[in-house]
Amino acid sequence: MVLLSLVFSLSIYTLGAYILSGLGLVFLILYIGYCLFIEVNLLRRSCVHCYYYGKVCGLGRGKLCSLFFKQGDPETFLKDDITWLSLLPDFMVFIFPLIGGIFLLIRDFSWVLLGLLFVLLILSMAGNALVRSTYACKYCKQKELGCPADKLFGTEKK
């Protein structure tokens, strides 16, 4: 499950980086930096407070988090309120390459690039939902304890 989640995330990042490399090295470096920022921010803001801190979670971040950050307060995780607006930085991981790719398509149309953009959209939207709901979140202990993302996406039992 961890390997699937890791390969999935890295596929989105790599595809986004490849698309944005068409705009030049500066955009590529900025995008990779942004992806790293998003991952570190997730570890620092959420994973430190999660039940899986120091353990293997479905996304593989619990163990990784404990290598870099001190454990936080689990109550903080339960009190966190996630909104669609607070997820915008995470969505930018695929929106930046999407916008860049559209610009590149307008500048010089390519069926390959159009296909890559389509794959990026599928992976980022439907694929991400599938991996999380079918594999990662389905067996998550934190979900049972209370998960702000579960509340937002409406999968918790009422």
Secondary structure, DSSP 8 states (H G I E B T S, - for coil): -HHHHHHHHHHHHHHHHHHHHTT-HHHHHHHHHHHHHHHHHHHHHTGGGSTTTTS--TTSHHHHHHHHS----HHHHHH----TTTTHHHHHHHHHHHHHHHHHHHHS--HHHHHHHHHHHHIIIIIHHHIIIIIITTT-HHHHH--HHHHHHT-S--
